[in-house]
Amino acid sequence: MTEDQHKKYMLRAIELAELGRGSVSPNPMVGCVIVHDGLIIGEGYHEEYGQAHAEVNAIASVKDKSLLKEATLYVSLEPCAHFGKTPPCADLIVKHQLKEVIIAAVDSNPLVEKKGIQKLEQAGIAVTTGVIEQEVRKQNVRFFTQMEKKRPYIILKWAQTKDGFVARTNFDSKWISNSLSRQQVHRWRTEEDSILVGTNTARYDNPRLNARDWYGKDPLRLVVDRELKLEESLHLFDGQQDTIIYNNKLNKTVGKTEWAKMDVRIDAKEIVADLYARNIQSLIVEGGAAVLGDFIANDLWDEARVFTGNAEFGLGIPAPVMTTIPTAQYTFKEDLLAIYRNHD
């Protein structure tokens, strides 16, 4: 096949992989397409963590398995070669004796990296890698960040007034952004593993940090409460979703709520290290200003998503100042969303 044909089928595999967003973490999103004589005879993607991988679903979808010996399999990420939640996909491909495997990106997981490719080549299967690799790395930036930088992918998010404040002097920050912007935030929550707020945001905003305005899973809630002074009547203590309270006093778990004691000052570095140890692949930092500033000062962020509304406070708590130019901007009715990227 030509290079353009390879790209066409791989783009379809990437399109399929996207269907798993929000459901497969900490695994990567993966799509697979099987082609015989110029026709797609099978498709699949990794649908949910712990369930069958893309290659398994694609092979299962092929009605006439005898065609597999003369077929080419396109997969957006290197097939696994180890036993995890499911058996190795490389073994299944070898079992069905596919003629050729085209891979977009090599898997950075040390359990997989190039081992799947080696297993395929040792079985006499022709392997090609690097077909539109950057598209897959971008799609799975959370996975690759975790594997290569040894930390979760970090998104900073805040809403600010037109005159640059995230809250009034009494910490009130209600209604800076509009309902459409807030719905978009709930959508983001379904796509990420965890979400963090500081003590003041927890107390004065009393957020739920769930995804009630969008269909999908709720993220793991994280809150910093060093001295355990937050009132247990707050929504964060409602026991409705997994929650970690970072503090300096005790370790305790009650239902879905864990109090995690840290012997240090509980800053961005320590939180990020703890999340990596827990295999948490992504984090949204929602504030307040001091928490956001700590992540920025430590250069621990990958994206910043900043809504600017029409309101003006005159006085208040200043928003973090971004020194780079936005890579993208969008409007949500009267709100402006600016996207900043770090280390692009």
C-alpha positions in Angstrom: 0.0 0.0 0.0 1.0 3.6 -0.5 2.0 6.0 2.3 -1.3 7.9 1.8 -3.3 4.7 2.2 -1.4 3.9 5.4 -2.2 7.3 6.7 -5.9 6.9 5.8 -6.4 3.7 7.7 -4.3 5.0 10.7 -6.4 8.1 10.9 -9.5 5.8 11.2 -7.7 3.9 14.0 -7.1 7.2 15.8 -10.7 8.2 15.3 -11.9 5.0 16.8 -9.4 5.4 19.7 -11.0 8.7 20.6 -14.2 6.9 21.5 -12.5 5.6 24.6 -11.7 9.0 26.0 -12.6 9.3 29.7 -13.1 5.5 30.1 -9.7 3.8 29.7 -7.3 5.7 32.0 -4.7 4.8 33.1 -4.4 2.9 29.9 -3.9 4.8 26.6 -6.6 5.3 24.0 -6.0 2.8 21.2 -7.9 2.1 17.9 -7.4 -0.7 15.4 -8.4 -1.3 11.8 -7.9 -4.5 9.8 -7.7 -4.2 6.0 -7.8 -7.0 3.4 -7.5 -6.3 -0.3 -8.2 -2.6 0.2 -11.3 -3.2 2.3 -11.8 -2.7 6.0 -12.9 -6.1 7.4 -12.6 -5.3 11.1 -12.5 -2.4 13.6 -12.2 -2.0 17.3 -11.0 0.2 20.1 -10.2 0.0 23.8 -13.6 0.8 25.3 -13.0 0.6 29.0 -10.2 0.0 31.5 -9.8 -3.6 32.4 -11.7 -4.8 29.3 -10.5 -6.0 25.9 -7.9 -4.0 24.0 -8.4 -2.5 20.6 -6.7 -5.4 18.7 -8.9 -8.0 20.4 -12.1 -6.2 19.5 -11.0 -5.6 15.9 -10.0 -9.3 15.4 -13.3 -10.4 17.0 -15.3 -8.2 14.6 -13.8 -10.0 11.5 -16.5 -12.4 10.2 -14.2 -14.5 8.1 -11.1 -15.2 10.2 -9.4 -17.0 7.3 -8.8 -13.6 5.7 -6.6 -12.5 8.6 -3.5 -14.3 7.2 -3.5 -12.0 4.2 -4.6 -8.9 6.1 -2.9 -5.8 7.4 -3.6 -4.6 10.9 -3.3 -0.9 11.7 -3.1 0.0 15.4 -2.5 3.4 16.9 -0.2 2.1 19.7 2.2 -0.8 19.9 0.5 -4.0 20.8 1.2 -5.1 24.4 3.4 -8.1 25.1 2.7 -8.7 28.8 -0.1 -10.0 30.9 -1.9 -7.2 32.6 -5.7 -6.9 33.1 -5.9 -8.8 29.8 -3.6 -11.2 27.8 -0.9 -9.9 25.4 -2.4 -8.5 22.2 0.8 -9.4 20.4 0.2 -13.1 21.1 -3.3 -12.9 19.6 -1.9 -11.2 16.4 0.7 -14.0 16.1 -2.0 -16.7 16.7 -4.0 -15.4 13.7 -0.9 -15.0 11.6 -1.6 -11.6 10.2 0.6 -10.7 7.3 1.5 -7.2 8.4 1.1 -4.8 11.3 1.3 -1.0 10.9 1.9 0.9 14.2 1.7 4.6 14.8 3.6 5.0 18.0 5.8 2.8 20.2 4.5 2.3 23.7 6.6 4.1 26.4 5.5 1.7 29.1 8.7 -0.2 30.1 6.5 -3.4 30.2 5.7 -3.0 26.6 8.3 -0.7 24.8 9.4 -2.5 21.6 8.7 -5.9 23.2 5.4 -6.2 21.2 7.2 -5.3 18.0 9.9 -7.9 18.7 7.4 -10.6 19.3 5.6 -9.8 16.0 8.9 -9.7 14.0 10.1 -13.0 15.6 6.9 -14.6 14.3 7.6 -13.4 10.8 5.1 -10.6 10.7 6.2 -7.5 8.8 6.1 -4.4 11.1 6.1 -0.7 10.2 6.2 2.0 12.9 5.9 5.8 13.0 2.9 6.3 10.7 1.5 9.7 11.8 3.1 9.1 15.2 2.7 12.7 16.5 -1.1 12.5 16.2 -1.2 9.5 18.5 1.3 11.1 20.9 -0.9 14.2 21.0 -4.1 12.1 21.5 -2.4 10.2 24.4 -0.4 13.1 25.8 -1.6 12.1 29.4 -0.3 8.5 29.0 3.0 9.6 27.5 3.5 12.3 30.1 3.0 9.8 32.9 5.4 7.3 31.3 8.1 9.7 30.3 7.9 12.5 32.9 6.9 10.3 35.8 4.0 12.5 36.8 0.4 13.1 35.8 -0.6 15.5 32.9 -1.5 18.8 34.7 -4.2 21.2 33.5 -4.6 24.5 35.3 -8.1 26.0 35.1 -9.6 29.2 36.4 -12.2 31.9 35.6 -11.2 35.5 35.9 -13.0 38.8 35.6 -12.3 41.3 32.8 -10.2 43.3 35.2 -8.1 40.2 36.2 -9.5 38.8 39.5 -10.5 35.2 40.4 -12.5 36.2 43.5 -13.6 39.2 45.5 -11.6 40.1 48.7 -14.0 37.9 50.7 -13.1 35.0 48.5 -16.5 35.0 46.7 -16.0 34.0 43.1 -19.6 33.2 42.0 -20.7 33.8 38.5 -17.6 35.0 36.9 -18.2 32.7 33.9 -21.5 31.8 32.3 -23.5 28.6 32.3 -22.2 27.4 29.0 -18.6 27.8 30.2 -19.4 25.9 33.4 -20.9 23.0 31.3 -17.7 22.8 29.4 -15.8 22.6 32.7 -18.0 19.6 33.7 -17.2 17.9 30.4 -13.5 18.3 31.1 -14.0 16.7 34.5 -15.3 13.5 32.8 -12.1 13.3 30.8 -9.5 13.6 33.6 -8.6 11.4 36.5 -8.5 13.9 39.4 -9.3 17.5 40.4 -7.7 19.7 43.1 -8.7 22.7 45.1 -7.1 24.4 48.1 -8.6 25.1 51.5 -10.1 28.5 50.8 -11.8 27.4 47.5 -13.2 24.4 49.4 -14.6 26.6 52.2 -15.9 29.6 50.3 -17.0 28.1 47.0 -18.2 24.8 48.6 -17.7 23.0 45.3 -18.9 19.4 44.5 -16.2 18.9 41.9 -18.4 16.4 40.0 -19.7 16.2 36.5 -23.4 16.7 37.0 -23.8 18.9 33.9 -22.2 16.3 31.5 -22.5 12.5 31.0 -19.5 10.6 32.3 -17.5 9.6 35.3 -16.7 11.9 38.2 -13.0 12.6 38.9 -11.1 11.8 42.1 -11.5 14.9 44.3 -8.5 16.3 46.0 -8.4 19.0 48.6 -5.6 20.5 50.7 -6.6 20.9 54.4 -3.4 21.0 56.4 -4.9 21.6 59.8 -8.2 19.8 59.2 -10.2 23.0 59.7 -12.7 22.5 56.9 -16.3 21.9 58.1 -17.5 18.4 57.4 -20.8 19.8 56.1 -19.1 20.8 52.9 -19.9 19.0 49.7 -16.4 17.6 49.5 -17.2 15.4 52.5 -20.5 14.1 51.2 -19.1 10.6 50.5 -20.6 10.6 47.0 -17.3 10.2 45.1 -13.7 9.2 45.8 -12.0 12.0 47.7 -8.5 12.6 49.2 -7.9 15.2 52.0 -4.2 16.1 52.1 -3.3 17.1 55.6 -0.5 17.1 58.2 -2.4 15.3 61.0 -3.9 11.9 60.2 -4.3 8.9 57.9 -7.9 7.6 57.9 -10.4 6.3 55.4 -14.1 6.4 55.8 -16.1 5.1 52.8 -14.9 6.9 49.7 -13.1 9.6 51.7 -9.4 9.2 52.5 -7.4 11.6 54.8 -3.8 11.3 53.6 -1.2 12.6 56.0 1.9 14.3 54.6 4.8 15.2 56.8 5.8 18.1 54.6 4.2 21.4 53.6 1.9 19.8 51.0 2.9 21.7 47.9 2.6 21.1 44.2 5.7 18.8 44.1 4.4 16.5 46.9 0.9 16.3 45.5 2.2 15.4 42.1 4.5 12.8 43.5 1.7 11.2 45.4 -0.6 11.1 42.4 2.1 9.5 40.3 2.5 6.8 43.0 -1.2 6.2 42.9 -1.1 5.8 39.1 -3.3 8.9 38.5 -2.7 9.9 34.9 -4.1 13.5 34.9 -5.0 16.3 37.2 -7.1 19.5 36.9 -6.1 22.2 39.3 -9.1 24.4 39.9 -7.7 26.8 42.5 -7.6 29.0 44.3 -5.0 31.5 43.3 -2.3 30.4 45.8 -2.6 26.7 44.7 -2.5 27.7 41.0 0.5 30.0 41.6 2.4 27.2 43.4 2.0 24.9 40.3 3.1 27.7 38.0 6.1 28.6 40.2 7.2 25.0 40.2 6.7 24.7 36.4 4.3 21.8 37.0 1.7 22.3 34.3 1.0 21.3 30.8 -2.1 23.3 29.9 -3.8 26.4 31.3 -7.5 26.9 30.4 -8.5 30.4 31.4 -12.0 31.8 31.1 -12.4 35.6 31.1 -16.0 36.8 31.8 -17.6 40.2 31.4 -17.8 41.0 35.1 -15.5 43.5 36.8 -14.7 43.4 40.5 -12.5 46.5 40.9 -10.8 44.9 43.9 -10.2 41.3 44.7 -7.8 38.3 44.6 -5.6 38.7 41.5 -5.6 35.9 38.9 -2.4 34.2 37.9 -0.6 36.1 35.2 0.4 34.1 32.1 3.5 35.3 30.4 3.1 33.3 27.2 0.7 33.8 24.2 -2.4 31.6 24.0 -2.2 28.7 21.5 -5.9 28.9 21.0 -9.0 31.0 21.9 -12.7 30.2 21.9 -15.9 32.0 22.8 -18.6 30.7 25.0 -21.3 33.3 24.5 -19.8 36.4 26.2 -16.9 34.4 27.8 -13.5 34.1 26.2 -11.6 30.8 26.8 -7.8 31.1 26.2 -5.7 27.9 26.1 -2.0 28.1 27.1 0.5 25.2 26.6 3.7 24.7 28.5 6.9 23.1 26.9 5.3 22.8 23.4 
